[in-house]
């Protein structure tokens, strides 16, 4: 029997690791929300962050891997943990993998994990490691045939303008200070993978939405925000309908996806009434520096 070894990602092993990750991520019981579904996309991500990726091997066979995507500004790393084992064997593989990856991250970096609720082994391991459980999230999907365009106030969202950059970034950062993408990050991708729309008013920007699409079958309503003093006036509904209209009519998508926290009952009700359906429920855990793996 070959001994197990932990070693960093290498160019020579990327194809094997990408196919391994594709296989595990295809099952909700072993998957990670941060991992892509196709091997070629997984390989691209692994190559981009190879300095923070490690795999556990038994001879030529991978048993597990971890890949971290650090954001130094937010002192956080989004982490994919995929293990081909269960219960005690899972922890025996996951613990040294995660310890090796965390040693490569900047000081004070927290590790965030999103994974399907069915992945009980990952949840148990992270709880034993002292990770803090966050609110669950839902992934919702709206198919073009199920879209019910709801009555909206007499407002028409429009594309954001160059001179609104500062106002857009300020509103986004105020509403979503802890998310993975800042206002500057989103603006830098404007009119490429991201399309930005706003509802202006006398005070600046009352609401905004971000549609993420590269012209494929699926688009994502990535962000939807309403200025606090303008809430409960139908602006969120108007923006959601506009994002759906753009996704289906302009960009030819067959479905529109979005993510919402499980405790955001008002937003969840709006999305379900618009025709979205719950596709997946995910756990979120954050492991802060200073916590030791079991």
Wavefront OBJ file of the C-alpha trace (Angstrom):
o trace
v 0.000 0.000 0.000
v 1.402 3.390 -0.985
v 1.807 5.961 1.783
v -0.241 9.138 1.675
v 1.545 12.374 0.828
v 0.533 16.032 0.847
v 2.071 18.181 -1.863
v 1.379 21.469 -3.660
v -0.436 21.622 -6.972
v 1.917 21.113 -9.893
v 1.491 21.732 -13.613
v 2.077 18.060 -14.365
v -0.823 16.980 -12.123
v -3.397 19.641 -13.059
v -5.336 17.453 -15.469
v -5.656 14.637 -12.936
v -6.703 17.044 -10.179
v -9.215 18.845 -12.413
v -10.920 15.596 -13.381
v -10.887 14.471 -9.729
v -12.528 17.760 -8.664
v -15.090 17.557 -11.475
v -16.137 14.082 -10.323
v -16.505 14.988 -6.644
v -18.165 18.331 -7.304
v -20.841 16.655 -9.432
v -22.295 15.111 -6.263
v -23.909 17.352 -3.669
v -22.727 14.991 -0.912
v -19.079 15.822 -1.746
v -19.325 19.153 -3.611
v -18.221 22.737 -3.007
v -20.091 25.812 -4.202
v -16.814 27.608 -4.933
v -15.792 24.935 -7.448
v -16.723 25.121 -11.137
v -18.606 22.243 -12.741
v -16.457 21.607 -15.835
v -12.917 20.216 -15.705
v -11.521 22.877 -18.048
v -12.911 25.680 -15.870
v -11.664 23.979 -12.712
v -8.194 23.685 -14.198
v -8.150 27.380 -15.064
v -9.034 28.302 -11.476
v -6.527 25.866 -9.995
v -3.752 27.242 -12.206
v -4.586 30.826 -11.207
v -4.225 30.042 -7.488
v -1.744 27.175 -7.544
v 0.295 28.806 -4.770
v -2.560 28.060 -2.347
v -3.527 24.604 -3.614
v -2.582 21.241 -2.109
v -3.567 17.650 -2.806
v -3.369 14.433 -0.816
v -2.098 11.480 -2.846
v -1.860 7.753 -2.340
v 0.604 6.803 -5.040
v -0.781 8.204 -8.318
v -4.334 8.486 -6.947
v -5.641 11.774 -5.460
v -7.662 11.375 -2.267
v -8.492 15.020 -1.632
v -7.568 18.607 -2.384
v -7.934 22.149 -1.143
v -7.759 25.309 -3.252
v -7.895 28.840 -1.798
v -8.702 32.110 -3.558
v -7.397 34.894 -1.276
v -8.641 38.479 -1.179
v -5.997 40.424 0.742
v -8.143 43.550 0.974
v -10.900 41.665 2.801
v -8.499 39.347 4.710
v -10.475 36.378 3.414
v -9.923 33.344 1.211
v -12.715 31.421 -0.534
v -11.778 27.765 -0.118
v -12.755 24.631 -2.024
v -12.340 21.398 -0.045
v -13.011 18.134 -1.903
v -12.345 14.813 -0.191
v -12.967 11.296 -1.524
v -13.615 9.788 1.918
v -16.110 9.977 4.740
v -16.296 10.325 8.526
v -12.940 9.726 10.287
v -11.023 9.246 7.041
v -12.360 12.594 5.811
v -10.825 14.514 8.718
v -7.537 12.620 8.438
v -7.184 13.885 4.867
v -8.784 17.321 5.238
v -6.837 18.479 8.317
v -3.284 18.349 6.887
v -4.494 19.700 3.542
v -6.100 22.732 5.118
v -3.144 23.339 7.441
v -0.783 23.355 4.450
v -2.958 25.796 2.499
v -3.459 28.171 5.431
v 0.293 28.400 5.928
v 0.539 30.018 2.470
v -2.076 32.695 3.165
v -1.323 36.185 4.522
v -1.625 36.661 8.307
v -5.121 37.192 9.710
v -6.758 35.644 6.638
v -10.040 33.879 7.367
v -11.112 30.907 5.255
v -14.680 30.816 3.929
v -16.369 27.604 2.798
v -19.639 27.309 0.876
v -20.955 23.818 0.196
v -24.271 21.979 -0.238
v -26.108 21.073 2.954
v -25.869 17.416 1.890
v -22.074 17.500 2.392
v -22.288 16.405 6.015
v -18.652 15.307 6.277
v -17.382 18.770 5.383
v -19.768 20.363 7.872
v -18.684 18.013 10.675
v -14.991 18.587 9.951
v -15.323 22.378 9.967
v -17.342 22.346 13.178
v -14.657 20.235 14.833
v -12.061 22.704 13.540
v -13.845 25.596 15.283
v -15.277 27.237 12.174
v -18.176 29.616 12.744
v -21.425 28.790 10.980
v -23.011 31.617 9.019
v -26.525 31.954 7.637
v -27.474 29.366 5.026
v -28.014 30.571 1.458
v -30.310 29.501 -1.360
v -29.415 29.268 -5.017
v -32.501 30.143 -7.036
v -33.156 29.632 -10.737
v -35.647 31.389 -13.010
v -36.358 29.732 -16.348
v -37.497 31.941 -19.190
v -40.796 30.037 -19.469
v -41.522 30.561 -15.745
v -40.898 34.307 -15.658
v -43.865 36.317 -14.427
v -43.228 39.994 -15.113
v -44.721 41.718 -12.079
v -46.365 45.160 -11.969
v -43.746 47.812 -11.288
v -43.789 51.516 -10.479
v -43.345 53.990 -13.312
v -39.559 53.727 -13.284
v -37.295 52.370 -15.972
v -33.794 51.169 -15.046
v -31.055 52.218 -17.446
v -27.367 51.406 -17.937
v -25.060 53.171 -15.501
v -23.163 56.158 -16.878
v -19.464 56.972 -16.660
v -20.040 59.943 -14.356
v -21.900 57.701 -11.870
v -18.876 55.554 -11.029
v -18.240 57.074 -7.604
v -21.920 57.027 -6.615
v -22.318 53.423 -7.747
v -19.235 52.218 -5.871
v -20.228 54.098 -2.710
v -23.752 52.647 -2.666
v -22.585 49.096 -3.350
v -19.865 49.217 -0.683
v -22.316 50.664 1.846
v -24.930 47.970 1.202
v -22.587 44.975 0.751
v -19.414 45.786 2.647
v -18.501 42.153 3.292
v -19.079 40.546 -0.100
v -16.426 39.108 -2.412
v -16.508 41.983 -4.940
v -16.179 45.688 -4.097
v -17.759 48.471 -6.096
v -14.396 49.091 -7.758
v -14.105 45.391 -8.673
v -17.532 45.360 -10.292
v -16.925 48.625 -12.135
v -13.647 47.293 -13.537
v -15.619 44.472 -15.206
v -18.378 46.761 -16.479
v -19.657 45.952 -19.992
v -17.498 42.826 -20.102
v -18.908 39.979 -17.997
v -20.993 42.382 -15.906
v -23.777 44.748 -17.013
v -24.674 47.507 -14.558
v -28.098 49.147 -14.357
v -29.390 51.922 -12.102
v -32.566 53.713 -11.107
v -31.528 57.334 -10.526
v -33.277 59.956 -8.429
v -32.604 63.499 -7.235
v -30.219 62.223 -4.531
v -28.122 60.090 -6.905
v -28.712 56.346 -7.338
v -31.828 54.934 -5.690
v -31.276 51.324 -6.785
v -28.915 49.260 -8.908
v -28.561 45.786 -10.350
v -25.685 43.757 -11.752
v -26.294 41.160 -14.452
v -23.423 38.738 -14.996
v -23.362 37.024 -18.376
v -20.972 35.952 -21.095
v -23.764 35.153 -23.532
v -24.307 31.535 -22.481
v -27.436 29.624 -21.532
v -27.331 30.847 -17.913
v -27.049 34.427 -16.635
v -26.714 35.556 -13.007
v -28.485 38.367 -11.191
v -25.321 38.948 -9.185
v -26.279 42.015 -7.161
v -29.475 43.931 -6.473
v -29.433 46.843 -4.043
v -31.805 49.608 -2.989
v -30.770 52.680 -1.001
v -32.263 52.349 2.518
v -34.426 55.472 2.289
v -35.974 54.220 -0.981
v -36.943 50.721 0.105
v -40.516 49.351 0.025
v -41.385 51.401 -3.062
v -41.135 48.635 -5.648
v -37.674 49.571 -6.922
v -36.210 46.148 -6.185
v -39.042 44.505 -8.113
v -38.519 46.905 -11.019
v -34.792 46.169 -11.131
v -35.293 42.398 -10.880
v -37.730 42.469 -13.794
v -35.274 44.554 -15.803
v -32.433 42.087 -15.152
v -34.675 39.203 -16.244
v -35.772 41.081 -19.361
v -32.173 41.847 -20.306
v -31.013 38.283 -19.625
v -33.752 36.640 -21.673
v -34.396 39.168 -24.455
v -31.070 40.886 -25.029
v -28.528 38.222 -24.093
v -30.534 35.118 -25.027
v -30.189 33.281 -21.713
v -32.490 30.356 -21.002
v -32.303 30.823 -17.228
v -31.360 33.406 -14.617
v -29.665 32.422 -11.355
v -29.254 34.296 -8.089
v -28.180 33.694 -4.499
v -30.027 34.889 -1.386
v -29.439 34.408 2.351
v -31.990 32.104 3.945
v -32.924 34.729 6.545
v -33.694 37.402 3.910
v -37.355 36.436 3.832
v -38.549 39.603 2.086
v -36.185 39.149 -0.858
v -36.888 35.405 -0.995
v -40.625 36.089 -1.232
v -40.063 38.550 -4.078
v -37.928 36.084 -6.022
v -40.360 33.190 -5.606
v -43.272 35.386 -6.678
v -41.324 36.324 -9.802
v -41.032 32.657 -10.772
v -37.664 31.662 -9.272
v -37.375 28.158 -7.842
v -35.022 26.935 -5.119
v -32.336 24.746 -6.699
v -29.895 24.296 -3.828
v -29.327 25.186 -0.183
v -25.764 25.780 0.977
v -23.957 25.959 4.294
v -21.450 28.714 4.939
v -18.627 28.409 7.495
v -15.772 30.781 8.286
v -12.559 29.514 9.881
v -10.559 32.349 11.394
v -6.795 32.372 11.845
v -5.755 30.982 15.171
v -8.156 28.041 14.983
v -6.403 24.705 14.723
v -7.676 21.888 12.539
v -8.619 18.666 14.376
l 1 2 3 4 5 6 7 8 9 10 11 12 13 14 15 16 17 18 19 20 21 22 23 24 25 26 27 28 29 30 31 32 33 34 35 36 37 38 39 40 41 42 43 44 45 46 47 48 49 50 51 52 53 54 55 56 57 58 59 60 61 62 63 64 65 66 67 68 69 70 71 72 73 74 75 76 77 78 79 80 81 82 83 84 85 86 87 88 89 90 91 92 93 94 95 96 97 98 99 100 101 102 103 104 105 106 107 108 109 110 111 112 113 114 115 116 117 118 119 120 121 122 123 124 125 126 127 128 129 130 131 132 133 134 135 136 137 138 139 140 141 142 143 144 145 146 147 148 149 150 151 152 153 154 155 156 157 158 159 160 161 162 163 164 165 166 167 168 169 170 171 172 173 174 175 176 177 178 179 180 181 182 183 184 185 186 187 188 189 190 191 192 193 194 195 196 197 198 199 200 201 202 203 204 205 206 207 208 209 210 211 212 213 214 215 216 217 218 219 220 221 222 223 224 225 226 227 228 229 230 231 232 233 234 235 236 237 238 239 240 241 242 243 244 245 246 247 248 249 250 251 252 253 254 255 256 257 258 259 260 261 262 263 264 265 266 267 268 269 270 271 272 273 274 275 276 277 278 279 280 281 282 283 284 285 286 287 288 289 290 291 292 293 294
